[in-house]
């Protein structure tokens, strides 16, 4: 009851500040990183403009509010290893330098994924698919080179990303088809060889759904039984206003805690727009035709939805706090609403409002609602 009262008071105060035209940032009693100090790290994903210093407002928010960073794209294969034998670390080096300058926990995202991988990775010079040993050699070279470059600087790696189908079976990616199911084990093995101190994570979306969660649990249990050095599971949490339920989120975190791995809330955002698909998904290849009905808030988010988003974030963070002994970090997938990938997925050109800061960098009601559930420390 006390938490609810505190949230109501602070939401009213922020609403009053907004109505009077004052800047809420200057009056916020604490930042996100201060509010959850000792509970878990608070992170955000950096885009290219922020990494290169072209988005000063975003950089200022990152420095003030967050103590952990993830790269949206800077460490994906197509960026750092675009051609055979050619690595390009220009953007990744700037990303890591930003984190080190501001004494942040730095996440590497990601090493092995079926998307954003150049076609040459899986083919020889004649265009034929590689054999198992050749692809394993390319994977090992990539992981050893990338992880090795940032050994002792990047503290946590998303080693394998989205390897599961919705029914919990292994995705039939080229990694799987060429190497076999043990490509996951090999990826973790190579990452551990390159930096034995780094935290290693399996990262995926929709793990709140029972079938996919059970598949992830079985995968992680097998890896652990085989001695594979896996530290944590990343719950992407690309959520909406009604999914997952609080009960699903709670049960999911508990299920992974029960098998002895930590949990990272790795890519948090909340889609406030009408669903464009039959079921929740974060499959980046989805592309749905534009429809005005799917983009209803072009001129701004109605107050009623703003409040609904704020309440939704408060409920989720109460679950995260309940599991603070297991959760290592909560990372938002973007800094402001304007940065979010959800503006262009799965329908291009939509105007979405999924994060805690507005397009002009101001804190939203959702920001204050998250602060309102933070533990009171004296």
C-alpha positions as CSV (number, residue, x, y, z in Angstrom):
1,X,0.0,0.0,0.0
2,X,2.9,2.4,0.8
3,X,4.4,1.8,-2.6
4,X,1.1,2.6,-4.3
5,X,0.7,5.8,-2.3
6,X,4.2,6.9,-3.1
7,X,3.6,6.3,-6.8
8,X,0.4,8.3,-6.8
9,X,2.0,11.2,-5.1
10,X,5.0,11.3,-7.4
11,X,2.9,10.8,-10.5
12,X,0.7,13.8,-9.5
13,X,3.9,15.9,-8.8
14,X,5.3,15.0,-12.2
15,X,2.0,15.7,-14.0
16,X,1.9,19.1,-12.3
17,X,5.4,19.9,-13.4
18,X,4.6,19.0,-17.0
19,X,1.4,21.1,-16.9
20,X,3.3,24.1,-15.7
21,X,5.9,23.7,-18.5
22,X,8.8,23.1,-16.1
23,X,11.5,20.5,-16.8
24,X,11.0,17.4,-14.7
25,X,14.6,16.3,-14.9
26,X,15.8,19.1,-12.7
27,X,13.3,18.1,-10.0
28,X,13.8,14.3,-10.0
29,X,15.0,13.3,-6.6
30,X,17.1,10.4,-7.9
31,X,18.3,8.9,-11.1
32,X,17.5,5.3,-12.3
33,X,20.9,4.1,-11.4
34,X,20.8,5.6,-7.9
35,X,17.2,4.3,-7.3
36,X,18.2,0.7,-7.9
37,X,21.8,0.8,-6.6
38,X,22.4,-2.5,-4.8
39,X,19.5,-4.2,-6.5
40,X,20.6,-4.5,-10.1
41,X,22.3,-2.5,-12.9
42,X,20.2,-0.2,-15.0
43,X,21.2,-0.2,-18.7
44,X,20.3,1.1,-22.1
45,X,21.1,0.2,-25.6
46,X,23.2,2.7,-27.6
47,X,22.7,3.5,-31.2
48,X,25.3,4.8,-33.7
49,X,24.5,8.5,-33.1
50,X,25.1,8.1,-29.4
51,X,28.2,6.0,-29.8
52,X,29.8,8.6,-32.2
53,X,28.8,11.6,-30.1
54,X,26.3,13.0,-32.6
55,X,23.4,12.7,-30.1
56,X,24.6,14.8,-27.1
57,X,21.2,14.7,-25.5
58,X,21.1,10.9,-25.6
59,X,24.7,10.7,-24.3
60,X,23.9,13.0,-21.4
61,X,20.9,10.8,-20.4
62,X,23.1,7.7,-20.6
63,X,25.7,9.2,-18.4
64,X,23.2,10.5,-15.8
65,X,20.7,7.7,-15.6
66,X,22.4,4.4,-16.5
67,X,25.3,2.4,-15.3
68,X,25.3,-0.3,-18.0
69,X,25.2,-0.1,-21.8
70,X,24.5,-2.5,-24.6
71,X,25.2,-1.9,-28.3
72,X,22.2,-2.1,-30.7
73,X,24.3,-3.0,-33.7
74,X,28.0,-2.0,-33.2
75,X,29.2,-5.5,-32.3
76,X,27.0,-7.6,-34.6
77,X,28.9,-9.7,-37.2
78,X,27.9,-7.6,-40.3
79,X,29.4,-4.5,-38.6
80,X,32.7,-5.8,-37.1
81,X,33.4,-8.6,-39.6
82,X,31.9,-7.6,-42.9
83,X,34.3,-9.5,-45.2
84,X,36.5,-12.6,-44.9
85,X,39.6,-11.6,-43.0
86,X,38.5,-8.0,-42.6
87,X,37.5,-6.7,-39.2
88,X,36.2,-3.1,-38.6
89,X,36.3,-2.1,-34.9
90,X,35.9,1.6,-35.4
91,X,32.4,1.8,-34.0
92,X,32.8,-0.9,-31.4
93,X,36.0,0.8,-30.0
94,X,34.1,4.0,-29.5
95,X,31.2,2.1,-27.8
96,X,33.6,0.5,-25.4
97,X,35.5,3.7,-24.8
98,X,32.2,5.4,-23.8
99,X,31.5,2.8,-21.2
100,X,35.0,2.8,-19.8
101,X,35.0,6.6,-19.6
102,X,31.8,6.6,-17.6
103,X,32.7,3.6,-15.5
104,X,29.8,1.5,-16.8
105,X,29.2,-2.2,-17.0
106,X,29.6,-3.0,-20.7
107,X,27.7,-5.7,-22.5
108,X,28.7,-7.3,-25.9
109,X,25.7,-8.0,-28.1
110,X,26.0,-10.5,-29.9
111,X,28.4,-13.2,-31.1
112,X,26.3,-15.9,-32.9
113,X,22.9,-15.1,-34.4
114,X,21.0,-16.1,-37.6
115,X,20.4,-12.5,-38.5
116,X,22.8,-9.7,-39.5
117,X,25.4,-12.2,-40.6
118,X,27.0,-11.7,-44.0
119,X,26.3,-14.5,-46.5
120,X,30.0,-15.2,-46.9
121,X,30.2,-16.6,-43.4
122,X,28.4,-19.8,-44.4
123,X,29.8,-20.2,-48.0
124,X,33.1,-20.9,-49.6
125,X,34.5,-18.9,-52.5
126,X,32.5,-20.9,-55.1
127,X,29.3,-20.1,-53.2
128,X,28.8,-23.6,-51.8
129,X,27.8,-24.1,-48.2
130,X,30.7,-24.8,-45.9
131,X,31.2,-28.0,-44.0
132,X,31.0,-28.4,-40.2
133,X,34.7,-28.0,-39.5
134,X,35.1,-25.0,-41.8
135,X,32.2,-23.1,-40.2
136,X,33.4,-24.0,-36.7
137,X,36.8,-22.5,-37.6
138,X,35.2,-19.3,-38.8
139,X,33.1,-19.1,-35.7
140,X,36.1,-19.6,-33.5
141,X,38.2,-17.0,-35.3
142,X,35.4,-14.5,-35.0
143,X,34.7,-15.1,-31.4
144,X,38.4,-15.2,-30.4
145,X,39.1,-12.1,-32.3
146,X,36.2,-10.0,-31.1
147,X,36.0,-11.2,-27.5
148,X,39.8,-11.2,-27.3
149,X,40.1,-7.6,-28.4
150,X,37.9,-6.5,-25.5
151,X,39.0,-9.0,-22.9
152,X,38.7,-7.4,-19.4
153,X,36.7,-4.5,-20.9
154,X,33.4,-6.0,-22.0
155,X,32.2,-7.8,-18.9
156,X,29.3,-9.7,-20.4
157,X,28.5,-11.3,-23.8
158,X,25.3,-12.4,-25.4
159,X,27.0,-15.4,-26.9
160,X,24.1,-17.0,-28.7
161,X,21.0,-15.0,-29.7
162,X,17.5,-16.4,-30.4
163,X,18.3,-20.0,-31.2
164,X,14.8,-21.3,-30.3
165,X,11.5,-21.6,-32.2
166,X,8.3,-20.6,-30.5
167,X,7.6,-24.3,-29.6
168,X,10.9,-24.6,-27.8
169,X,12.7,-26.6,-30.5
170,X,16.0,-25.4,-32.0
171,X,15.7,-23.0,-34.9
172,X,16.8,-24.5,-38.2
173,X,19.4,-21.8,-38.9
174,X,22.5,-22.3,-41.0
175,X,24.5,-22.6,-37.8
176,X,22.3,-25.5,-36.9
177,X,22.1,-27.1,-40.3
178,X,25.8,-27.0,-41.0
179,X,27.4,-27.6,-37.5
180,X,24.6,-29.4,-35.7
181,X,22.9,-28.6,-32.3
182,X,26.3,-28.4,-30.6
183,X,27.1,-25.1,-32.3
184,X,25.7,-23.4,-29.2
185,X,28.0,-25.3,-26.9
186,X,31.0,-24.5,-29.2
187,X,30.1,-20.8,-29.2
188,X,30.1,-20.7,-25.4
189,X,33.3,-22.7,-25.3
190,X,35.1,-20.3,-27.7
191,X,33.9,-17.2,-25.8
192,X,35.1,-18.6,-22.5
193,X,38.5,-19.4,-24.0
194,X,38.8,-15.8,-25.3
195,X,37.9,-14.3,-21.9
196,X,37.5,-16.7,-19.0
197,X,36.3,-13.9,-16.7
198,X,33.4,-12.7,-18.9
199,X,29.8,-13.4,-18.0
200,X,28.2,-15.5,-20.8
201,X,24.5,-15.3,-21.7
202,X,22.0,-17.1,-23.8
203,X,19.5,-14.3,-25.0
204,X,16.0,-14.8,-26.5
205,X,12.5,-13.3,-26.7
206,X,9.1,-14.7,-25.7
207,X,10.6,-16.9,-23.0
208,X,7.6,-16.0,-20.8
209,X,5.6,-18.4,-23.1
210,X,5.6,-21.9,-21.6
211,X,6.7,-23.9,-24.6
212,X,9.6,-21.7,-25.5
213,X,10.6,-21.3,-21.8
214,X,10.7,-25.0,-21.4
215,X,12.9,-25.3,-24.5
216,X,15.3,-22.8,-23.0
217,X,15.4,-24.5,-19.7
218,X,16.2,-27.8,-21.4
219,X,18.9,-26.2,-23.5
220,X,20.5,-24.5,-20.5
221,X,20.3,-27.7,-18.3
222,X,22.1,-29.6,-21.0
223,X,24.8,-27.0,-21.4
224,X,25.3,-27.0,-17.6
225,X,25.4,-30.8,-17.5
226,X,28.0,-30.8,-20.2
227,X,30.1,-28.3,-18.3
228,X,29.5,-25.4,-20.7
229,X,30.3,-22.1,-18.9
230,X,26.9,-20.3,-19.1
231,X,26.3,-17.6,-16.6
232,X,22.8,-16.3,-17.3
233,X,19.8,-16.1,-19.6
234,X,18.7,-12.9,-21.2
235,X,15.0,-12.2,-21.2
236,X,14.5,-9.7,-23.9
237,X,11.2,-8.4,-22.6
238,X,9.9,-6.8,-25.8
239,X,6.6,-6.5,-24.0
240,X,3.2,-4.8,-24.7
241,X,0.6,-3.4,-22.4
242,X,-1.0,-6.7,-21.6
243,X,1.7,-9.4,-22.3
244,X,3.3,-11.0,-20.5
245,X,1.2,-11.1,-17.5
246,X,2.8,-10.3,-14.2
247,X,2.3,-14.0,-13.2
248,X,4.1,-15.1,-16.4
249,X,7.0,-12.8,-15.8
250,X,7.3,-13.9,-12.2
251,X,7.1,-17.6,-13.1
252,X,9.7,-17.2,-15.8
253,X,12.3,-15.6,-13.7
254,X,11.7,-18.2,-10.9
255,X,12.1,-21.0,-13.4
256,X,15.5,-19.9,-14.5
257,X,16.6,-19.2,-11.0
258,X,15.6,-22.8,-10.1
259,X,18.1,-24.2,-12.6
260,X,21.0,-22.1,-11.2
261,X,21.5,-19.3,-13.7
262,X,21.2,-15.6,-13.3
263,X,18.7,-13.5,-15.3
264,X,19.3,-10.4,-17.3
265,X,16.3,-8.3,-18.5
266,X,18.2,-7.6,-21.6
267,X,16.1,-5.6,-24.1
268,X,13.2,-4.1,-22.2
269,X,10.6,-1.9,-24.0
270,X,6.8,-1.8,-24.0
271,X,4.9,-1.5,-27.3
272,X,1.9,0.8,-26.8
273,X,0.5,0.4,-30.4
274,X,-2.1,-2.0,-31.6
275,X,-0.8,-5.5,-32.3
276,X,0.3,-6.0,-35.9
277,X,0.6,-9.8,-35.6
278,X,-1.2,-12.8,-34.2
279,X,1.1,-13.2,-31.3
280,X,3.9,-11.3,-29.5
281,X,7.2,-11.6,-31.4
282,X,10.6,-9.9,-31.7
283,X,11.5,-11.5,-35.1
284,X,13.3,-8.6,-36.9
285,X,12.4,-10.1,-40.3
286,X,8.7,-9.4,-39.8
287,X,7.4,-6.7,-42.3
288,X,3.8,-5.9,-42.1
289,X,2.0,-3.5,-44.5
290,X,1.3,0.0,-43.3
291,X,-2.2,0.7,-42.1
292,X,-3.4,3.9,-40.3
293,X,-5.2,1.8,-37.8
294,X,-1.8,0.4,-36.6
295,X,-0.4,3.9,-36.2
296,X,-3.0,5.8,-34.1
297,X,-0.8,8.1,-32.0
298,X,1.1,10.1,-34.6
299,X,0.3,13.4,-32.8
300,X,1.1,12.2,-29.4
301,X,0.2,9.6,-26.8
302,X,-3.2,10.1,-25.1
303,X,-3.0,10.7,-21.3
304,X,-4.9,7.5,-20.7
305,X,-2.3,5.4,-22.5
306,X,0.5,7.3,-20.9
307,X,-0.9,6.3,-17.5
308,X,-1.4,2.7,-18.6
309,X,2.3,2.6,-19.7
310,X,3.4,4.0,-16.4
311,X,1.4,1.5,-14.4
312,X,2.7,-1.3,-16.6
313,X,6.3,-0.4,-15.9
314,X,5.7,-0.1,-12.2
315,X,4.2,-3.6,-12.1
316,X,7.1,-5.1,-14.0
317,X,9.7,-3.4,-11.8
318,X,8.0,-4.7,-8.7
319,X,8.5,-8.2,-10.1
320,X,12.1,-7.4,-10.9
321,X,12.7,-6.2,-7.4
322,X,11.1,-9.3,-6.0
323,X,13.9,-11.3,-7.8
324,X,16.8,-8.9,-7.2
325,X,18.9,-11.7,-5.9
326,X,18.7,-13.3,-9.3
327,X,18.5,-10.4,-11.7
328,X,21.9,-8.9,-12.7
329,X,20.7,-6.0,-14.8
330,X,17.6,-4.4,-16.4
331,X,18.5,-2.9,-19.8
332,X,16.1,-0.7,-21.8
333,X,16.3,-1.2,-25.6
334,X,17.0,2.4,-26.4
335,X,17.3,5.7,-24.5
336,X,14.3,7.8,-25.8
337,X,11.2,7.0,-27.7
338,X,12.7,8.4,-30.9
339,X,15.6,5.9,-30.7
340,X,13.4,2.8,-30.5
341,X,13.4,0.1,-33.1
342,X,9.7,-0.2,-32.5
343,X,9.1,2.9,-34.6
344,X,9.9,0.9,-37.7
345,X,9.0,-2.7,-36.7
346,X,7.1,-4.6,-37.8
347,X,5.4,-1.7,-39.6
348,X,7.7,0.9,-41.0
349,X,7.1,4.5,-40.0
350,X,5.0,4.0,-37.0
351,X,5.2,6.4,-34.0
352,X,5.8,4.4,-30.8
353,X,6.3,5.4,-27.2
354,X,7.9,2.4,-25.5
355,X,10.5,3.9,-23.2
356,X,10.9,6.1,-20.1
357,X,12.1,9.3,-22.0
358,X,10.2,11.2,-24.6
359,X,11.5,12.1,-28.1
360,X,12.8,15.4,-26.7
361,X,14.6,13.6,-23.8
362,X,12.2,14.5,-21.1
363,X,11.1,11.9,-18.4
364,X,7.6,10.5,-18.9
365,X,5.1,9.4,-16.3
366,X,6.6,5.9,-16.8
367,X,10.0,7.2,-15.6
368,X,8.5,8.5,-12.4
369,X,6.4,5.3,-11.9
370,X,9.6,3.2,-12.1
371,X,11.3,5.5,-9.5
372,X,8.2,5.2,-7.3
373,X,8.6,1.5,-6.7
374,X,12.4,1.7,-5.9
375,X,13.3,0.8,-2.4
376,X,13.5,3.6,0.1
377,X,17.1,3.9,1.4
378,X,18.2,6.1,4.3
